[in-house]
C-alpha cells in the first residue's frame, strides 16, 4: 500500500517512516510537514493510507480529516498518530481507521497495517474472478488508459510512488496506481509477489539462485535479475516446485 505521513516533527516522521518501510505490506512512503503540503501529496501520490498528526504548524489534523470526509476522491484511510489521547472519540466522527499514540511501537504499527490491508482487500471478494482471468490489464497513465496483454508482462516494480511495468515489447510504462491495486487484477497462478516492490510473471522466470543475507535472486528471460526477499522465499520455492 502507498502511505503518506503528515507530521510537523522531523524525528516523528523519520521514526514512523522507518517502521513502515520495514513492513512487507508497504509499497511506498511519502511525507508532508503540514496540511498544505499534504493536500498536494494527496493529489499527486494518491496514497491508500495517511498517518496524520493532530497539532500541525499550519493547521489541525482533525479539521483536515473533517474536510477530507467530504472529498471522497482525495480521501485515503486515516490513522491519527499523535501524542494526545483526548481526541480519540473525535476520531470516530471523521471515520478514522485507527488512533495511535506516540512514541510508536512496531507491533502496534504492524497491527494497524494488517487491519487496513484487510479493508483494502474486502472489495476483492465482491469482484468476479473474471478480472483475474481477463487476458488484458487496464493501466491508468496520467489521463490515459493503456491496455496491456498480461502474457507480455515481465514484471511490475513499485518505485518512488509509481508502479513501473516492464513488458516484452512495449516501452516502459509508469502508473500512479498502487502495486496492490494492479495485483488484484492479475491471476495469482500466473503472477507472484517476490518482494514488497516486485511482482513477477512466472512464465518469465529462467533461473532461481541464492544471494546475500539469506535472500535469493531470480533471473528473467531478458536477463533482468530480481531479488526475492527473505519473507517471500518459502512461497517462491513452493510455487516454482523447488524442494
C-alpha positions, 0 to 999 in steps of 0.5 A: 500500500502507498502511505503518506505521513503528515507530521510537523516533527522531523524525528516523528516522521523519520521514526514512523517512516522507518517502521513502515518501510520495514513492513512487507505490506508497504509499497511506498512512503511519502511525507508532508510537514503540514496540511498544505503540503499534504493536500498536494501529496494527496493529489499527486501520490494518491496514497491508500493510507495517511498517518496524520498528526493532530497539532500541525504548524499550519493547521489541525489534523482533525479539521483536515480529516473533517474536510477530507470526509467530504472529498471522497476522491482525495480521501485515503484511510486515516490513522491519527498518530499523535501524542494526545489521547483526548481526541480519540472519540473525535476520531470516530466522527471523521471515520478514522481507521485507527488512533495511535499514540506516540512514541510508536511501537512496531507491533502496534504499527504492524497491527494497524497495517494488517487491519487496513490491508484487510479493508483494502482487500474486502472489495476483492471478494465482491469482484468476479474472478473474471478480472483475474482471468481477463487476458488484458490489464487496464493501466491508468497513465496520467489521463490515459488508459493503456491496455496491456496483454498480461502474457507480455508482462515481465514484471511490475516494480513499485518505485518512488510512488509509481508502479513501473511495468516492464513488458516484452515489447512495449516501452516502459510504462509508469502508473500512479496506481498502487502495486496492490491495486494492479495485483488484484487484477492479475491471476495469482497462478500466473503472477507472484509477489517476490518482494514488497516492490516486485511482482513477477510473471512466472512464465518469465522466470529462467533461473532461481539462485541464492544471494546475500543475507539469506535472500535469493535472486531470480533471473528473467528471460531478458536477463533482468535479475530480481531479488526475492526477499527473505519473507517471500522465499518459502512461497517462491520455492513452493510455487516454482516446485523447488524442494 
